[in-house]
């Protein structure tokens, strides 16, 4: 039996949806970009700010008719993507953002 890690399953799903470009910022050490390295069908495009990822993915989806995909690091990175999510939602644009949640291990630290 072959073991599949979480992000490999996400990349496999993106391939089934025929995603060609993946917009975002690498930041977390256990992120999806390690799995994309072995997947030449999906090209990662790095952005300067998390808000740009979903906006670029939305623009790509609207122009090409394909699903747009974007990513940001957990915590504030995902929060910065919200304006792009809202824009895609109101424009009825297909957008996928497999973003992780923040670790609960540090939740009690103040």
FENUR-V420570 format. One record per residue. RES is the residue in one letter. SS is DSSP state (hx for helix, st for strand, lp for the rest). PHI is phi in degrees with one decimal (none if undefined). D_FIRST is the distance of its C-alpha to the first C-alpha in whole Angstrom. Layout:
BEGIN
res=RES ss=SS phi=PHI d_first=D_FIRST
res=RES ss=SS phi=PHI d_first=D_FIRST
END
This chain:
BEGIN
res=X ss=lp phi=none d_first=0
res=X ss=lp phi=-90.0 d_first=4
res=X ss=lp phi=-86.7 d_first=6
res=X ss=lp phi=-119.9 d_first=10
res=X ss=lp phi=-83.6 d_first=13
res=X ss=hx phi=-55.2 d_first=16
res=X ss=hx phi=-70.0 d_first=18
res=X ss=hx phi=-66.2 d_first=15
res=X ss=hx phi=-64.6 d_first=15
res=X ss=hx phi=-65.3 d_first=19
res=X ss=hx phi=-63.8 d_first=19
res=X ss=hx phi=-61.6 d_first=17
res=X ss=hx phi=-66.2 d_first=19
res=X ss=hx phi=-63.0 d_first=22
res=X ss=hx phi=-64.9 d_first=22
res=X ss=hx phi=-65.2 d_first=22
res=X ss=lp phi=-84.5 d_first=25
res=X ss=lp phi=60.9 d_first=26
res=X ss=lp phi=-73.5 d_first=27
res=X ss=lp phi=-104.3 d_first=29
res=X ss=st phi=-127.8 d_first=30
res=X ss=st phi=-132.3 d_first=29
res=X ss=st phi=-98.9 d_first=32
res=X ss=st phi=168.7 d_first=32
res=X ss=lp phi=-122.7 d_first=33
res=X ss=lp phi=-74.9 d_first=30
res=X ss=lp phi=-151.5 d_first=31
res=X ss=lp phi=-89.4 d_first=29
res=X ss=lp phi=-66.1 d_first=27
res=X ss=lp phi=-110.2 d_first=23
res=X ss=lp phi=-109.7 d_first=24
res=X ss=lp phi=-70.1 d_first=23
res=X ss=hx phi=-65.2 d_first=24
res=X ss=hx phi=-64.0 d_first=22
res=X ss=hx phi=-76.4 d_first=19
res=X ss=hx phi=-69.7 d_first=22
res=X ss=lp phi=-59.1 d_first=23
res=X ss=lp phi=-92.4 d_first=20
res=X ss=lp phi=-123.1 d_first=21
res=X ss=lp phi=-70.1 d_first=25
res=X ss=lp phi=-71.3 d_first=25
res=X ss=lp phi=-112.3 d_first=26
res=X ss=st phi=-99.8 d_first=29
res=X ss=st phi=-75.8 d_first=30
res=X ss=st phi=-119.6 d_first=33
res=X ss=st phi=-83.2 d_first=35
res=X ss=lp phi=-114.7 d_first=37
res=X ss=lp phi=-88.3 d_first=40
res=X ss=lp phi=-143.1 d_first=40
res=X ss=hx phi=-58.1 d_first=37
res=X ss=hx phi=-64.8 d_first=40
res=X ss=hx phi=-71.8 d_first=40
res=X ss=hx phi=-57.2 d_first=36
res=X ss=hx phi=-67.2 d_first=36
res=X ss=hx phi=-68.5 d_first=39
res=X ss=hx phi=-68.6 d_first=38
res=X ss=hx phi=-64.3 d_first=35
res=X ss=hx phi=-65.8 d_first=38
res=X ss=hx phi=-61.7 d_first=40
res=X ss=hx phi=-61.9 d_first=37
res=X ss=hx phi=-64.4 d_first=36
res=X ss=hx phi=-69.2 d_first=40
res=X ss=hx phi=-76.4 d_first=41
res=X ss=hx phi=-90.7 d_first=38
res=X ss=lp phi=84.9 d_first=37
res=X ss=lp phi=-93.9 d_first=33
res=X ss=lp phi=-75.3 d_first=31
res=X ss=st phi=-89.3 d_first=32
res=X ss=st phi=-133.9 d_first=30
res=X ss=st phi=-145.2 d_first=31
res=X ss=st phi=-152.5 d_first=30
res=X ss=lp phi=-147.1 d_first=31
res=X ss=lp phi=-73.1 d_first=31
res=X ss=lp phi=-64.8 d_first=31
res=X ss=lp phi=85.7 d_first=34
res=X ss=hx phi=-64.1 d_first=37
res=X ss=hx phi=-61.9 d_first=35
res=X ss=hx phi=-68.4 d_first=34
res=X ss=hx phi=-61.8 d_first=38
res=X ss=lp phi=-69.7 d_first=39
res=X ss=lp phi=-83.6 d_first=37
res=X ss=hx phi=-57.6 d_first=39
res=X ss=hx phi=-58.0 d_first=42
res=X ss=hx phi=-68.1 d_first=40
res=X ss=hx phi=-62.0 d_first=37
res=X ss=hx phi=-64.1 d_first=41
res=X ss=hx phi=-62.6 d_first=42
res=X ss=hx phi=-66.0 d_first=39
res=X ss=hx phi=-62.1 d_first=39
res=X ss=hx phi=-71.5 d_first=43
res=X ss=lp phi=-91.6 d_first=43
res=X ss=lp phi=55.4 d_first=40
res=X ss=lp phi=-103.6 d_first=38
res=X ss=lp phi=-69.7 d_first=34
res=X ss=st phi=-139.1 d_first=32
res=X ss=st phi=-117.9 d_first=29
res=X ss=lp phi=-136.8 d_first=29
res=X ss=lp phi=-78.5 d_first=26
res=X ss=lp phi=-97.4 d_first=27
res=X ss=lp phi=-80.0 d_first=26
res=X ss=lp phi=-90.3 d_first=29
res=X ss=lp phi=-69.9 d_first=31
res=X ss=lp phi=-67.7 d_first=29
res=X ss=hx phi=-84.5 d_first=31
res=X ss=hx phi=-63.4 d_first=31
res=X ss=hx phi=-102.0 d_first=34
res=X ss=lp phi=-64.9 d_first=36
res=X ss=lp phi=-92.0 d_first=38
res=X ss=lp phi=-78.2 d_first=40
res=X ss=lp phi=-128.2 d_first=43
END
